[in-house]
């Protein structure tokens, strides 16, 4: 149904992104021009950077801005009616995230850009994008009020709670669809009558036999089939009429309703199936998450290479070989992979674990204890500063892990986790997650698992950015690290 309602909107989204790109470049040009004019009046302003360096910054900033616009949903102007408050809030998120990205880019490139120019660019970009969204929003609202661009749907089937519920939810959208009316099943159907508190039924236009006439007499963008016309066998003739008129038809799925899982139509092996997923994810957003993971991991491995060398030498001198601790851990859907950390324990740590089982403080199948005697003096420093976790950037680069995601557990411990706790495996494991920024080892096992499931259910690119930002102070303070 979502494909039907959003049909034709993708081209407008691309147009909006193209205009956004032009406005970001214009903001860069405005910042350069205003800075030059201000410098003539205020000699204290520093000489602007070379034009070539500034063009390089434009090339770097443009894709960053577009990625953030898509991640924040600012391109979905036909699906979201932005109020002044929500528009300002989302644009503030865009520009704060963009400023952080620009800072990182300038750190890597070692280019020097006047802070005044950066401030002018951010101000010009905010103003231009705000004006564009405000104008587009007003125009869309005006067109929608006149009936232009509004999706007109015809409903087929018996008057039921399912049909009335659809009408009620469709009317609550920012840009609601227009229900043309309904055609009832010829026999009236054998369904129970709708409940008394159900939404009003759409106006009756006749029976299914009148479908050809209705499609001929008035514009209809889509036909939605409800019980008892929800299966292709019962709706065969009506589907043929829709095909003749070239009008899309959607069949209501009468399916079992698990507690949390959401049904969605997917293609497997060339055929279509209804798949239940507890927290379905946008495939494009996941692909972008993986791309950003690889880029960030590669950059961090280069930047942190001196720490890798220093830590390697410190381990060799104080503890000897091996430098890394290797263990099989459970990845996405339980896939095993070899997990690396800088060694922080004595060589016989695994052999001594069973004798310390009574001191386990997590209350679950995982093992954590305060003042673990297996951890060396250097190991305590590595754990407190999270330096021992840095080799996991190699797993991020290889695709076994992500920067953000539930922490991977040893395969032996994961096999002892049953029930709803196992749902944490539905996202790729990461270096940090909600658990890491909420106290880490200070939390019990059930609290830990609940935080992981909260991440799985509420995941978005924006949440990843927030958690990465919160991880830095959590690491610096050493909160909950053992």
KETORLO-452572 format. One record per residue (C-alpha): chain; residue in one letter; z, x, y; residue number from 1. Coordinates in Angstrom, 1 decimal. Each point is the difference from the previous one (the first is absolute). Example, Ala and Ser with C-alpha at 12.3 -4.5 7.8 and 13.67 -1.06 7.14 Angstrom:
REM KETORLO-452572
  ch  aa       Z       X       Y    i
   A   A     7.8    12.3    -4.5    1
   A   S    -0.7     1.4     3.4    2
***
This chain:
REM KETORLO-452572
  ch  aa       Z       X       Y    i
   A   X     0.0     0.0     0.0    1
   A   X     0.8     2.9     2.3    2
   A   X    -3.6     1.3    -0.3    3
   A   X    -1.3    -3.5     1.0    4
   A   X     2.2    -0.3     3.1    5
   A   X    -0.7     3.6     1.2    6
   A   X    -3.8    -0.2    -0.7    7
   A   X    -1.9     1.5     2.9    8
   A   X     3.0     1.6     1.6    9
   A   X    -0.6     3.5    -1.3   10
   A   X    -2.9     0.6     2.3   11
   A   X     2.2    -1.0     3.0   12
   A   X     2.7     2.4    -1.2   13
   A   X    -2.5     2.9     0.0   14
   A   X    -1.2    -1.0     3.4   15
   A   X     3.6     0.0     1.3   16
   A   X     0.5     3.5    -1.5   17
   A   X    -3.2     1.2     1.6   18
   A   X     1.2    -1.3     3.4   19
   A   X     3.4     1.6    -0.6   20
   A   X    -1.7     3.3    -0.7   21
   A   X    -1.9    -0.3     3.3   22
   A   X     3.2    -0.8     1.9   23
   A   X     1.9     2.9    -1.5   24
   A   X    -2.7     2.4     1.1   25
   A   X     0.0    -1.8     3.4   26
   A   X     3.8     0.5     0.2   27
   A   X    -0.5     3.7    -0.6   28
   A   X    -2.7     0.2     2.7   29
   A   X     2.3    -1.9     2.4   30
   A   X     2.9     2.3    -0.7   31
   A   X    -2.2     3.1     0.7   32
   A   X    -1.4    -1.5     3.2   33
   A   X     3.3    -1.3     1.4   34
   A   X     1.7     3.3    -0.8   35
   A   X    -2.7     1.9     1.9   36
   A   X     0.4    -2.3     3.0   37
   A   X     3.8     0.3    -0.1   38
   A   X    -0.2     3.8    -0.2   39
   A   X    -1.9     0.0     3.2   40
   A   X     3.0    -1.8     1.7   41
   A   X     2.8     1.6    -2.0   42
   A   X    -0.6     3.7    -0.4   43
   A   X     3.1     0.3    -2.3   44
   A   X    -2.0    -1.6    -2.8   45
   A   X    -1.1     2.6    -2.5   46
   A   X    -3.7     0.9    -0.6   47
   A   X    -1.5    -2.4    -2.5   48
   A   X    -1.2     1.5    -3.3   49
   A   X    -3.6     1.1    -0.6   50
   A   X    -2.4    -2.9    -0.4   51
   A   X    -0.9     1.2    -3.5   52
   A   X     3.7    -0.2    -1.1   53
   A   X     0.3    -3.4     1.5   54
   A   X    -3.0    -1.3    -1.9   55
   A   X     1.5     1.4    -3.2   56
   A   X     3.1    -2.0     0.8   57
   A   X    -2.1    -3.2     0.5   58
   A   X    -1.7     0.6    -3.4   59
   A   X     3.5     0.4    -1.6   60
   A   X     1.6    -3.0     1.7   61
   A   X    -2.8    -2.5    -0.5   62
   A   X     0.3    -0.4    -3.8   63
   A   X     3.8     0.2     0.3   64
   A   X     0.0    -3.0     2.4   65
   A   X    -2.4    -2.0    -2.2   66
   A   X     2.0     0.6    -3.2   67
   A   X     3.2    -1.1     1.8   68
   A   X    -1.8    -3.1     1.4   69
   A   X    -1.0    -1.1    -3.5   70
   A   X     3.4     0.9    -1.5   71
   A   X     1.8    -2.2     2.6   72
   A   X    -2.5    -2.9    -0.4   73
   A   X    -1.1     0.2     3.6   74
   A   X    -3.6    -0.5    -1.1   75
   A   X     0.7    -3.4    -1.6   76
   A   X    -0.4    -1.9     3.2   77
   A   X    -1.5    -3.0    -1.7   78
   A   X     2.9    -0.3    -2.4   79
   A   X     2.9     0.6     2.4   80
   A   X     0.8    -1.7     3.3   81
   A   X     1.8     2.8     2.0   82
   A   X     2.5    -1.1     2.5   83
   A   X     0.7     2.3     3.0   84
   A   X     3.2     1.2    -1.7   85
   A   X    -1.6     0.7    -3.4   86
   A   X    -3.0     1.6     1.6   87
   A   X     2.1     2.4     2.1   88
   A   X     2.2     0.7    -3.0   89
   A   X    -2.9     0.9    -2.3   90
   A   X    -1.7     2.1     2.7   91
   A   X     3.3     1.9     0.5   92
   A   X     0.1     0.7    -3.7   93
   A   X    -3.7     1.2     0.2   94
   A   X     0.7     2.4     2.8   95
   A   X     3.3     1.3    -1.2   96
   A   X    -1.6     0.7    -3.4   97
   A   X    -3.1     1.5     1.8   98
   A   X     2.2     2.3     2.1   99
   A   X     1.7     1.3    -3.1  100
   A   X    -3.3     0.6    -1.7  101
   A   X    -1.4     1.7     3.1  102
   A   X     3.1     2.2     0.2  103
   A   X    -0.6     1.1    -3.7  104
   A   X    -3.7     0.6     0.7  105
   A   X     0.8     2.2     3.0  106
   A   X     2.6     1.8    -2.0  107
   A   X    -2.6     0.9    -2.7  108
   A   X    -2.7     0.9     2.4  109
   A   X     2.2     1.9     2.4  110
   A   X    -1.9    -1.6     2.9  111
   A   X     1.9    -0.5     3.3  112
   A   X    -0.6    -3.3     1.7  113
   A   X     1.8    -1.0     3.3  114
   A   X     2.7    -2.5    -0.7  115
   A   X    -1.1    -1.9     3.1  116
   A   X    -3.4    -0.5    -1.5  117
   A   X     1.4    -1.2    -3.3  118
   A   X     2.2    -2.5     2.0  119
   A   X    -3.1    -1.1     2.0  120
   A   X    -2.0    -0.5    -3.2  121
   A   X     2.8    -2.0    -1.7  122
   A   X     0.3    -2.2     3.1  123
   A   X    -3.7    -0.6     0.4  124
   A   X    -0.4    -0.7    -3.8  125
   A   X     2.8    -2.5     0.0  126
   A   X    -1.3    -1.8     3.1  127
   A   X    -3.6    -0.1    -1.2  128
   A   X     0.9    -1.2    -3.6  129
   A   X     2.4    -2.6     1.4  130
   A   X    -2.7    -1.4     2.4  131
   A   X    -2.5    -0.1    -2.8  132
   A   X     2.3    -1.8    -2.5  133
   A   X     1.1    -2.5     2.7  134
   A   X    -3.6    -0.8     0.9  135
   A   X    -1.1    -0.3    -3.6  136
   A   X     3.0    -2.1    -0.8  137
   A   X    -0.7    -2.4     2.8  138
   A   X    -3.7    -0.2    -0.9  139
   A   X     0.8    -0.7    -3.7  140
   A   X     2.6    -2.7     0.9  141
   A   X    -2.5    -1.7     2.3  142
   A   X    -2.8     0.1    -2.6  143
   A   X     2.4    -1.2    -2.7  144
   A   X     1.2    -2.9     2.2  145
   A   X    -3.7    -1.0     0.4  146
   A   X    -0.5     0.1    -3.7  147
   A   X    -2.1     3.1     0.0  148
   A   X     0.8     2.6    -2.7  149
   A   X     2.3    -2.5    -1.7  150
   A   X    -0.3    -0.2    -3.8  151
   A   X    -0.7    -3.6    -1.0  152
   A   X     1.2    -0.8    -3.5  153
   A   X    -0.7    -3.1    -2.2  154
   A   X     2.6    -0.7    -2.7  155
   A   X    -0.9    -1.6    -3.4  156
   A   X     2.5    -1.5    -2.4  157
   A   X     2.9    -2.5    -0.3  158
   A   X     2.6    -0.3     2.7  159
   A   X     2.8     2.3    -1.2  160
   A   X     2.7     2.4     1.2  161
   A   X    -2.3     2.9    -0.7  162
   A   X    -2.6    -1.4     2.4  163
   A   X     2.5    -1.0     2.7  164
   A   X     1.8     3.3    -0.3  165
   A   X    -3.3     1.8     0.6  166
   A   X    -0.7    -2.1     3.1  167
   A   X     3.5     0.7     1.4  168
   A   X    -0.2     3.8    -0.5  169
   A   X    -3.6     0.1     1.3  170
   A   X     1.1    -1.7     3.2  171
   A   X     2.8     2.6     0.7  172
   A   X    -2.4     2.9     0.3  173
   A   X    -0.5     1.7     3.4  174
   A   X    -3.6    -1.2    -0.2  175
   A   X     0.2    -3.0    -2.3  176
   A   X    -2.9    -1.3    -2.1  177
   A   X    -1.4    -3.5     0.7  178
   A   X     0.3    -2.4    -2.9  179
   A   X    -3.1    -2.3     0.1  180
   A   X     1.5    -2.4    -2.5  181
   A   X     0.2    -0.6    -3.7  182
   A   X    -2.0    -1.5    -2.8  183
   A   X     2.0    -1.5    -2.8  184
   A   X    -0.7     0.1    -3.7  185
   A   X    -2.0    -3.0    -1.1  186
   A   X     2.8    -1.3    -2.2  187
   A   X     2.7     0.8     2.5  188
   A   X     1.3     2.6    -2.3  189
   A   X     3.0    -0.1    -2.3  190
   A   X     2.4     2.1     2.1  191
   A   X     3.5    -1.1     1.1  192
   A   X     0.1    -1.3     3.6  193
   A   X     1.0     2.6     2.7  194
   A   X     3.7     0.2     1.0  195
   A   X     1.2    -2.1     3.0  196
   A   X     0.7     3.0     2.2  197
   A   X    -3.5     1.6    -0.6  198
   A   X    -2.4     0.6     2.9  199
   A   X    -2.4    -2.8     0.9  200
   A   X    -3.2    -0.1    -2.2  201
   A   X    -3.4     0.8     1.6  202
   A   X    -2.1    -3.0     0.9  203
   A   X    -2.1    -1.5    -2.8  204
   A   X    -3.7     0.4     0.1  205
   A   X    -0.9    -1.5    -3.3  206
   A   X    -0.3     1.2    -3.6  207
   A   X    -1.4     3.1    -1.6  208
   A   X    -3.3    -1.9    -0.4  209
   A   X    -0.3     0.1     3.8  210
   A   X     0.2     3.8     0.2  211
   A   X    -3.8     0.4     0.5  212
   A   X     0.0    -2.5     2.9  213
   A   X     3.1     1.5     1.7  214
   A   X    -1.5     3.6    -0.2  215
   A   X    -3.3    -1.4     1.4  216
   A   X     1.6    -1.9     2.9  217
   A   X     2.5     2.5     1.4  218
   A   X     0.6     3.7     0.2  219
   A   X     2.3     1.3    -2.8  220
   A   X     0.9     3.7    -0.5  221
   A   X     1.6    -0.4    -3.4  222
   A   X     1.0    -2.5    -2.6  223
   A   X     3.4     0.3    -1.7  224
   A   X     0.6    -1.6    -3.4  225
   A   X     3.4    -1.3    -1.0  226
   A   X     1.3    -1.7    -3.2  227
   A   X    -1.4    -1.7    -1.9  228
   A   X    -3.2     1.8     1.2  229
   A   X     1.5     3.5    -0.2  230
   A   X    -1.8     1.1    -3.1  231
   A   X    -3.7     0.9    -0.1  232
   A   X    -0.7    -2.5    -2.9  233
   A   X     1.2    -3.0     2.0  234
   A   X    -1.6     1.3     3.2  235
   A   X    -3.4     1.1    -1.4  236
   A   X    -2.1    -2.6     1.8  237
   A   X     1.9     0.4     3.3  238
   A   X    -0.4     3.8    -0.3  239
   A   X    -3.7    -0.5    -0.4  240
   A   X    -0.1    -2.1     3.2  241
   A   X     1.8     2.7     1.9  242
   A   X    -2.4     2.6    -1.4  243
   A   X    -3.0    -2.1     1.1  244
   A   X     1.4    -0.2     3.6  245
   A   X     1.0     3.7     0.0  246
   A   X     3.6    -0.9     0.7  247
   A   X     2.8     2.2    -1.5  248
   A   X     2.2    -1.8    -2.5  249
   A   X     3.6     1.0    -1.0  250
   A   X     1.9    -1.3    -3.0  251
   A   X     3.7    -0.5     0.3  252
   A   X     1.8     2.0    -2.8  253
   A   X     2.7    -2.0    -1.8  254
   A   X     2.0     2.9    -1.3  255
   A   X     3.5     0.8    -1.2  256
   A   X     2.3     1.1     2.8  257
   A   X     2.2     3.0    -0.8  258
   A   X     2.9     0.7     2.2  259
   A   X    -1.6     2.7     2.1  260
   A   X    -3.5     0.9    -1.3  261
   A   X    -2.9    -1.0     2.1  262
   A   X    -3.3    -1.0    -1.7  263
   A   X    -3.2     1.5     1.3  264
   A   X    -3.6     0.1    -1.2  265
   A   X    -1.2     3.5    -1.2  266
   A   X    -3.0     1.4    -1.8  267
   A   X     0.6     1.8    -3.3  268
   A   X    -2.8     1.4    -2.0  269
   A   X    -2.6    -2.1     1.8  270
   A   X     1.9    -3.3    -0.6  271
   A   X     2.4    -1.9     2.4  272
   A   X     3.7    -0.5    -0.9  273
   A   X     3.0    -1.4     1.7  274
   A   X     2.6     2.8     0.3  275
   A   X     3.7    -0.5     0.7  276
   A   X     1.5     2.8     2.2  277
   A   X     3.5     0.0     1.4  278
   A   X    -1.0     1.8     3.1  279
   A   X    -3.8     0.2     0.3  280
   A   X    -1.2     2.9     2.2  281
   A   X    -3.0     0.4     2.2  282
   A   X    -2.3     2.4    -1.9  283
   A   X    -1.4     1.4     3.2  284
   A   X     3.4     0.7     1.4  285
   A   X     1.0     1.7    -3.3  286
   A   X    -3.1     2.2     0.2  287
   A   X     0.9     0.9     3.6  288
   A   X     3.5     0.8    -1.1  289
   A   X    -1.3     2.4    -2.7  290
   A   X    -2.4     1.7     2.5  291
   A   X     2.8     0.6     2.5  292
   A   X     2.2     1.3    -2.7  293
   A   X    -2.5     2.6    -1.0  294
   A   X    -0.7     1.1     3.6  295
   A   X     3.7     0.2     0.9  296
   A   X     1.0     1.8    -3.3  297
   A   X    -2.7     2.6     0.6  298
   A   X     1.1     0.6     3.6  299
   A   X     3.7     0.2    -0.9  300
   A   X    -0.7     2.4    -2.8  301
   A   X    -1.7     2.4     2.4  302
   A   X     2.7    -0.5     2.7  303
   A   X     2.9     0.4    -2.3  304
   A   X    -1.4     3.0    -2.0  305
   A   X     2.4     2.4     1.6  306
   A   X     2.9    -2.1    -1.3  307
   A   X    -1.6    -0.1    -3.4  308
   A   X    -0.1     3.8     0.0  309
   A   X     3.5     0.5     1.3  310
   A   X     1.5    -2.5    -2.5  311
   A   X    -1.9     1.6    -2.9  312
   A   X     1.5     3.4     1.0  313
   A   X     3.5    -1.4     0.4  314
   A   X    -0.1    -1.6    -3.4  315
   A   X    -1.3     3.2    -1.7  316
   A   X     2.7     2.1     1.6  317
   A   X     3.0    -2.4    -0.5  318
   A   X    -0.8    -1.9    -3.2  319
   A   X    -3.0     1.8    -1.6  320
   A   X    -2.8    -1.8    -1.8  321
   A   X    -1.2    -2.7    -0.3  322
   A   X    -0.7    -0.8     3.6  323
   A   X    -0.9    -3.7    -0.7  324
   A   X     1.7    -2.6    -1.9  325
   A   X    -2.5    -2.0    -2.1  326
   A   X     0.6    -3.4    -1.5  327
   A   X    -2.0    -2.9    -1.3  328
   A   X     0.4    -3.0     2.3  329
   A   X    -1.4    -3.5     0.1  330
   A   X    -2.8    -0.7     2.6  331
   A   X    -2.0    -3.1     0.8  332
   A   X     0.4    -2.7    -2.7  333
   A   X     2.0     2.6    -2.0  334
   A   X    -2.7     2.7    -0.3  335
   A   X     1.7     3.3    -0.8  336
   A   X    -0.6     3.1     2.1  337
   A   X     1.6     3.4     0.3  338
   A   X     2.4     0.0     2.9  339
   A   X     0.8     3.2     2.0  340
   A   X     2.9     0.9     2.2  341
   A   X     1.4     3.2     1.2  342
   A   X     2.7     0.9    -2.6  343
   A   X     3.5    -0.8     1.3  344
   A   X     2.0     0.0    -3.2  345
   A   X     0.9     2.5    -2.7  346
   A   X    -2.4     0.6    -2.8  347
   A   X     2.0    -2.0    -2.5  348
   A   X     0.2    -3.1     2.3  349
   A   X    -1.7    -2.4    -2.5  350
   A   X     2.1     1.2    -2.9  351
   A   X     3.2    -0.6     1.9  352
   A   X    -1.0    -3.5     1.3  353
   A   X     1.3    -1.9    -3.1  354
   A   X     3.5     1.6     0.4  355
   A   X     0.1    -1.3     3.6  356
   A   X    -1.1    -3.6    -0.8  357
   A   X     3.5    -1.4     0.5  358
   A   X    -0.2     1.2     3.7  359
   A   X    -3.1    -2.0     0.8  360
   A   X     0.5    -1.9     3.2  361
   A   X    -3.1    -2.2     0.3  362
   A   X     1.2    -2.7    -2.4  363
   A   X    -3.4    -0.1    -1.8  364
   A   X    -2.3     2.0    -2.2  365
   A   X    -0.6     2.6     2.7  366
   A   X     2.3     3.0     0.4  367
   A   X     1.7     1.1     3.3  368
   A   X     3.3     1.6     0.6  369
   A   X     1.9     1.6     2.9  370
   A   X     0.6     3.7    -0.3  371
   A   X    -2.3     0.4    -3.0  372
   A   X     1.2     3.4    -1.5  373
   A   X    -3.6     0.7    -1.1  374
   A   X    -1.2     0.4     3.6  375
   A   X     0.1     3.6     1.4  376
   A   X     1.1     1.0     3.5  377
   A   X    -3.6     0.4     1.1  378
   A   X    -0.9    -3.2    -1.8  379
   A   X     2.5    -2.0     2.1  380
   A   X    -1.7     1.3     3.2  381
   A   X    -3.4    -0.8    -1.3  382
   A   X     1.1    -3.6    -0.9  383
   A   X     1.8    -0.6     3.2  384
   A   X    -3.0     1.0     2.0  385
   A   X    -2.5    -1.6    -2.5  386
   A   X    -1.9     3.2    -0.3  387
   A   X     0.2    -0.3    -3.8  388
   A   X    -2.3    -3.0     0.4  389
   A   X    -2.9     1.8     1.8  390
   A   X    -2.0     0.9    -3.2  391
   A   X    -0.6    -3.8    -0.5  392
   A   X    -2.6     0.3     2.8  393
   A   X    -2.2     1.5    -2.8  394
   A   X     0.4    -3.3    -1.9  395
   A   X    -0.9    -2.0     3.2  396
   A   X    -3.1     2.2     0.3  397
   A   X    -0.9    -0.6    -3.6  398
   A   X     0.5    -3.8     0.2  399
   A   X     3.0    -0.3    -2.3  400
   A   X     2.3    -0.8     2.9  401
   A   X    -0.1    -1.3     3.5  402
   A   X     1.9     1.0     3.1  403
   A   X     1.9    -3.3    -0.1  404
   A   X     0.9    -1.9    -3.1  405
   A   X     2.8    -0.6    -2.5  406
   A   X     1.4     3.3    -1.3  407
   A   X    -1.4     1.0    -3.4  408
   A   X     2.7     0.0    -2.7  409
   A   X     0.0     2.2    -3.1  410
   A   X    -2.0    -1.7    -2.8  411
   A   X     3.1     0.0    -2.2  412
   A   X     2.0    -1.9     2.6  413
   A   X    -2.9    -2.3     0.9  414
   A   X    -0.2    -1.1    -3.7  415
   A   X     3.6    -1.2     0.2  416
   A   X    -0.8    -2.2     3.0  417
   A   X    -0.8    -3.6    -0.9  418
   A   X    -0.7    -3.4     1.6  419
   A   X    -0.7    -0.4     3.7  420
   A   X     0.9     3.6     0.8  421
   A   X    -3.3     1.1    -1.6  422
   A   X    -2.0    -1.7     2.7  423
   A   X     0.5     3.1     2.1  424
   A   X    -2.7     1.7    -2.1  425
   A   X    -2.6    -2.2     1.6  426
   A   X    -0.3     2.4     3.0  427
   A   X    -0.8     3.7    -0.2  428
   A   X     3.2     2.0     0.2  429
   A   X     0.7     1.9     3.3  430
   A   X     1.9     2.8     1.7  431
   A   X     2.0    -2.5     2.0  432
   A   X     0.7    -3.8     0.1  433
   A   X     2.5    -2.5     1.3  434
   A   X     2.6     1.5    -2.4  435
   A   X    -0.3     3.4     1.6  436
   A   X     0.6    -1.2     3.5  437
   A   X     2.8    -2.3    -1.0  438
   A   X     2.6     2.3    -1.4  439
   A   X    -1.7     1.4    -3.1  440
   A   X     2.6     1.0    -2.6  441
   A   X     2.7    -1.9     1.8  442
   A   X    -1.5    -3.3    -1.3  443
   A   X     0.5    -1.5    -3.4  444
   A   X    -2.8    -0.5    -2.6  445
   A   X    -0.5    -3.7     0.7  446
   A   X    -0.2     0.6     3.8  447
   A   X    -2.4     2.8    -0.6  448
   A   X    -2.3    -2.2    -2.2  449
   A   X     0.2    -2.9     2.5  450
   A   X    -1.1     2.3     2.9  451
   A   X    -2.9     1.2    -2.1  452
   A   X    -1.1    -3.5    -0.8  453
   A   X     0.3    -0.9     3.7  454
   A   X    -2.5     2.8     0.7  455
   A   X    -2.4    -1.2    -2.8  456
   A   X     0.1    -3.6     1.3  457
   A   X    -0.2     0.7     3.7  458
   A   X    -2.3     3.0     0.0  459
   A   X    -2.4     0.7     2.9  460
   A   X    -1.4     3.1     1.7  461
   A   X     2.3    -0.8     2.9  462
   A   X     3.1     0.1    -2.3  463
   A   X    -1.1     3.4    -1.3  464
   A   X    -0.2     1.3     3.6  465
   A   X     3.5    -1.4     0.7  466
   A   X     1.5     1.6    -3.1  467
   A   X    -1.6     3.4     0.6  468
   A   X     1.5    -0.1     3.6  469
   A   X     3.4    -0.9    -1.4  470
   A   X    -0.2     2.7    -2.7  471
   A   X     0.1     2.9     2.5  472
   A   X     3.5    -0.8     1.4  473
   A   X     1.3    -0.9    -3.5  474
   A   X    -1.1     3.4    -1.3  475
   A   X     1.4     1.9     3.0  476
   A   X     3.4    -1.7    -0.4  477
   A   X    -0.1     0.4    -3.8  478
   A   X     1.3    -3.5    -0.4  479
   A   X     0.7    -0.9    -3.6  480
   A   X    -1.7     3.2    -1.3  481
   A   X     1.5     1.5    -3.2  482
***
